[in-house]
Amino acid sequence: MKKFVAFTAFFALLASCGSNNSKGELVGVKGKKWHPEKPYGMVLVPGGSFIMGKSDDDLANVQDAPTKTVTVRSFYMDETEITNSEYRQFVEWVKDSTIRVRLAILADEVGGGSTAGGGGGKGNGKGISDFAFNDADPAKMTPYDKYMFENYYSQGTSDDPYAGRRLNKKVKLINDTSKYPDEYYTEVMDSMYLPVAESFNGLRTVDVNKLQFRYSWMDIQAAAKAKVGKRSQFIKTEKVKVYPDTTVWIKDFAYSYNEPMHNDYFWHQAYSEYPVVGVTWKQAKAFCAWRTLNKNAYIKTKKGRDLINSFRLPTEAEWEYSARGGLESGTYPWGGPYTKNDRGCFLANFKPNRGDYAADQALYTVEAKSYDPNGFNLYNMAGNVAEWTDSSYDPAAYEYVSTMNPTVGDQTNMRKVVRGGSWKDVAYFLQVSTRDFEYADTARSYIGFRTVQDYMGLQITGKAPKR
């Protein structure tokens, strides 16, 4: 047997030598040349070193941000906070997928997958069968799909019997109630809305508790530190309700009339370009996972393209480095130490005076692309809405974190760092070095977020000589 294996290996070596053009030299594995692609709506923040922490007196005497020279790698960052319009794309995707899953499951139960039009066709208008799973018709499956279906997808998982099943997205959903194709389709659509008893004025709204996004991620930090263990031990699955908590406009402010913001801020087109709020840290993380999935799903349809690396929340150090915009020891993103320019106009959206939210010409939030951007062309890195970061908050963190890409990634610490201050904060919280925190499962009317993506390569830094 050993002779056979050795002979096979030798024969394979001879065969490979004769089937390539390396001429026996070490030339490496050739692939398509990589060209960095700037993600839509993002700017490149060139990596470099900076002095993180408070360079001025800590007037609040919190003493959680002593100065520390650190270095961060290059990354892309959203030029604005994630807007209501952008987050609605996420919510609509989840809503669409949820409806299609429910339609496909019911089609399976009533036998719709075996009728004409089922199993991924373009639809024939005969009913729920048009929305059956793509693998409902074995005759249309590739050998690979058939194998995966028989060995994995048909069995599902312990908590999701339909895990891995492919949805039919070629058929458009029907929203006009007068055009619903059959009673099964009507049943599924009705299940997505609040009961009639919970509706008023003849309006039925979607039950947002049913809009949940499920994704998996790997705890690489824990896996790297573990001495033993299977890979599956470190794969985490999250299931997150994605709809923002619009009640924050009322809950955050007692004895205050903010019902118009509760009723209209997230869904109305008038506020599309305003930053999304009422989003927890966990929802922001889910958005990052969806954005990665959504982009890679598109790339898979293009031959010869490598998948992108993940979108994520910025670390605390990355956020501060970006907010400074290349200015050393500045108090604010524009330098400072003042919050007005030479014409007496405020440079950010915040609360300038006690009880006076409108002195800066904004009562609540402003559009995400308002005021002048900083040196990295990033908007509203101070004021408007505070922003979630990926880092956990520890008042002593600066004393022990690394000087290279520092962060505290403690999964057990529910206190997450928020930065930048907001429309309801005083100027102290707008300072680029001021640290604050909120709990990961808490939503606020003044906290939003923006995402980052690592730059693929190492040659781009802020200290690189100009050519």
N, C-alpha and C positions, 0 to 999 in steps of 0.2 A: 504493500500500500504506500509506504514511504517513497519507494522508487517511482511509483506512478505519479505521486504528487510532485516530486522533484522534476520528473520528465515533463509534466504538464506546465510547471512554472517556467522551465527552460524553453519549452516550445512557445509559450506565450511571450516570452522576452524576445525570441527571434522574430515572431510575427509582428510584434510592436515595432521592432527596429526597422522592419521593411515597409511599414505602413505610415511613417511620418517623414517630415522633411527636416528633422533636427540634425541629420548627419552625425548622430551620436553625441552631439554637444548638449550642454545644460542650457537650454533656452527658456525654460519656464513654460507654464501653461498659458497660452495666448487666449485672450478674450477681447471682446469689443472695447475699444478705447473709451475710457470714462471721461465724461464732460460734466462738471458740476452744473446742476440745474437749480436755480434759485426758486424756491417754492413761491407760489402766487401769494401776494400780499405780505411777503416777508422781506427783511433786509439782512444783509450779512454783517454780523458783528465780529470784526477781526479779533482773535484772541490776543491776550497780553497780560501784563501784570498791573496791579493798581493797589493803592492803599485803602483797604476796606475798613470801615468803622468811622467813628466820629472824630473829625480833625478839629472841630470847635468844642467849646464847653458843652457838656451834656446838661442843658438847662433843666430837664425833667429829672435829672439825677437817677436815671434808670441803671446806668453803668453796665449795660449788656452789649456794648459795641466798642471795645477798645480797638485802637488802630492795629492793623496787621497787614503786611504786604503779602498778597496772594496772586496766583496766576490762573487764568481760565483759558480753555481752548476755544477755538472759533466755532460759531454757531449762527444759525439763522433765527430771527425773532420776528414775530408779527409786528408790523409797524404801528398797529393800533390794538386796543383791547378787542377781544372777540365781541362782535356786535350781536344784537337781537336777531338780525337777518341771518347771520352765519350760524348762530346756535339753532335757529328755527330749521335750518337745513338738516341738522342732526336729528331734531325732534321729528321732522317729517319723514326722514329715512327710517327711523325706528317705528313710527306709526305705520308706514307702508309695509315694512317687513312683518310687523305683528299681524296686520290684517291678512297678508298673503300666507303666513304660517297657519293661521286659523282656517282660512279657506281651504288650504291643502289638506289639513288634518280632517276637516269635515268631508272633503271629497274622498279621502281614503275610507272614512267610516261608512259613507253611503254608496261606495263603489263607483264614485265619479271618475277615478283614475283609469278605469278600464273602458270608458265610453269614448266615442269619437271626439277628438279635440283634446283629450286629456294627455298628460305627460309631456308638457312643454311645447305644445303647438301654439300657433298664433291666435287660436280661439275661433270658435264658430258660433258663439252667441247662444249656445244651447243650455248654458247653466254653469254650475259650480265646477263641472268637470274641466273647464278651460283653465282652472287655477290649481290643478293637481300638481303634485311634486314632479319634477322633471324626470325622476327615476321611476315613475309609475308605469311606464311602458318599457319592458325589458328589450323589446325589439329595437329601440332607438338608443340603447346604451352602448358605449364603447367597451372593449374588453376590460380596460382599467376601471371604468365606472361600475361595471357589473361585478368585478371582484370586490371593490370597496363596498358596494351596497350589500353584497352577500355576507361579507366578513365583518363589517363595521356598522354601516349606516342602518341596516335593517334591524340591528340589535339595539342601537342607541346607547345611552349611558344610564346609570342608575337613577339620575335625577332628570333626564331628558330623553324620552324614548325616540324622539325625532331628530336627535343631534346628527348633524352631517347631511341631512336630506337637502336636496337642491330645490330651491324655489323656482317657479316659472315666472320670470319677470318680463317676459315678452308681451304678456297681455296687460293692458291698462286696467287699473281699477275703475270701477264705476261709482261715481259719487252722487249722481242724480237719482233720487229715490224712485222716480217714475220709470227709470230704465233698468232697475235691478232685474237680472235675468231669471231668477227663480227664488223660491222660499228659503232655500239653504243659504244663498248669498245674502238674502235679507236678514236671516238669523245671525250670521256672522257680523254683519255691519251693525245690527242692533246691539250686539253684545259689547261693542266698542264704546257705546255712549252711556251716560248716566241714566238710571231708570227714569221713567216719565214722572214718577212721584217726586223726584229730586230736581225736576226742571221747573222753570217758571217763565211766564210771558211767551209761551209757545216755543222757547228755544231749548234745544237739547245740545249739550256740550259733550265732548269726548271725555271719557273717564281717564284722566291722566295717570292714574295709578296702574293702568294696564300698559303704559308705555315704558318698557324696561329694556335696557341694553345689557346683553351678556357678553363678556369677553374674558380671555385668559391671559395671564402674564407669568413670567418666571422671576422668582426672587433670586437674582444672580448673586447678590451680596451674601445671602444665607447659604446658597449652594457652594460658593467659593470658600466659605469658612468651614463648612461641614467636612469632617474627616471621612465619614461614610454616609451612605444614603443613596436612594434611587433618584433619578432625575424627576420622576413624577411627584416626589415629596415636595418639591419646590415650585411646582406649577400651581398657581392660584387662579381660581375662577371667581369673578365678580358679577353680580347682577344688580344693576343700578337703575332706579327710577330717574328718568332723564328730564322731565318737565321741571322748569324752575319753580321755586316756591314764591308765587306772586303775593302771598299774604305778608311777606316781609315788610312791605311798605306800610302795613298797619301795625304789625307786631313790634317793629323796631322803634316806634314812636307812640308813646301813650299820650292820650288827650290831644290828638293831632288828626286833622282831616287829610288823609292821603288816599281815599278811595279811588279817585281817577287814575292814579298810578297803578293801583292794584288791578283795576278793571282793564286797562288798555296798554300798559307799558310794553309788555312782552310781545303781544300778538299783532298790534295795530301797525300799519305801514308808516304811520307818522313817526314811529320810533325805531324804524328798521336800522338806522345807522348809529343808534345809541348803544352804549355797552350793555351787554346782558348782565343782570344781577340776580340775586336769589338762587345762585348756583353754589352748591357745596364743593369742598375740595374733591370729594369722591366723584361728583358729577363732572368736574373739570378734568379729572383723570380719565373718566370714561369718554369724554369728548376727544381727548388726545388719541385714545385707542381707536375710536371710530374714524377719526381723520386719517390715521395711518391705514386702516383697513380699506377705507373708501378709495384712497389714492392707489393703493396696490391692486385693488380689484380692477381698476382701469388699466394699470400698467400690464397686468397679466394678459390683456387682449392685444398688446403690442409685442411683436416678436423682437427678440434681441435686446430688450431693455431690462436692466437690473432693477429689482424692487428697491424702494426707498427705505431708509432707516426711520425709526419711529419719531413721531411728534410726541412732545412731552411738555410738562411744566418746567420752567426754569428753576435752577437751584437759587438759593438766596444770594450767593456770590455772583452768579451770572446776572441776576436781576440788577444788583447794585452796580456792577460793571457797565451794564447797558444803560442804566439810568444816568450815569455820570457822563456818558457821551464822549468820552475821551478827555474830559477835564479833570485835572488832578486836584483833589481836595476841595472840590466845589460843594457848596451847601445844597444847591438845587440842581436839577438837570441843566439849567441855563447858567449855572455858576453861582451867582448870588452876590451878596447876602440878602438882596431885596426881592420881594414878590411882585414888584411893579417895574415896568420898563421906564425909559426916560420921558415917555409921554404920559405917565401916570396910569397906564393900563395894566391890569392884572395879567400875570403870565400863566395862570393855571386856574382851575375851577376848585375852590375850596370855601371855607367859611372865614372871611377876613375879620369880621367883628362879631362880638357876642350877639346872638340872635339875628344877625344880618347875613342871610345866605345869598342875597341877590346883589351885593355890592360888586361882584365880579361879572355881573350880567347873566348869571345862571342861577336858577332856583334849585334844581335838582342836578341831574347829569347833563352833559352836553354831547353833541355828536363826537364819535370816536376820533375823527380827524379834525380836531379843533385846536386852536392855539398853535404856536410855532413848534416844530419838532426839535429834538436836541441834536447833538453832533453826530449821532448815528442814524438820524432821520426817523426817530421813534417819537410817536405822539403820546402826550398825556402820561409820561412816566412820573409825573407828580400831579396829584389831584384827580378829579373826575370820579374814578372808582379805584379803591385799593385792589391789589392783585394777589391772588394765590401764588405761592411758590411751591416747589416740590419738597422743600426742606422742613424738617421738624424743628420746633422752637425749643431752645435750651438757652437760658440767659448766660450760661458760662461757655457756650459753644466756641466762641472765638479763641478761647484759651487752649483748646485741644484739637480743633479740626486741622486737617492737612493744609499746607500752603499751596498745594496743587489741586485745582478744582474742588475746593472745600464744600462740604455739605454734611448735614446730619440726616441720615436716612433711616431713622428709627421707626419701624413699622408699629411699634407698641405705643409710641407717643402721639396722641391724638391732637396735640397742639401744633398747628402748621403755621409757618411764617407767612404773613401778608405784608406787602410793601406798597409804598407810594402815597398813602393817604387818599382821601376821597372828598367828594362835594360837601360832606357834612363835618369834615375835620378842620382843625386849626392848622396854621402853617408848620408847626413843629413836625407833624406827621408827614408833611410833604418832603421833608429833607431826605436826600438819597441814602443817608446812613441810619435813619430811624427804623428800628425794628418793632414789629407788632405781631400779634398772633390771633388766630381764631381756631375753634375746634373743627376737625375735618368733616363732621356730620352736620355742621351748622351753616345756614344760608343767611345772608344779610342783603339789605337794599343798597349797600355801599361797597360790596366786594364783587369783583369780576375776575377776569384772568386773561392772559395771552399765552401763546404756546411758542416753543422753540424746537429746532431740529438741528442735530449735530452736523457740522460741516465735514464732508467726507474728504479727508486729507489733513495735512499738518503744516503746509508751507505758508498758509495765510495767517499772519499775526499782525497786531497793531504796531509791533516794533520792527517789522521787516523794512529794509531799506527800499526806497522808491527807485524803480528802474526806468 
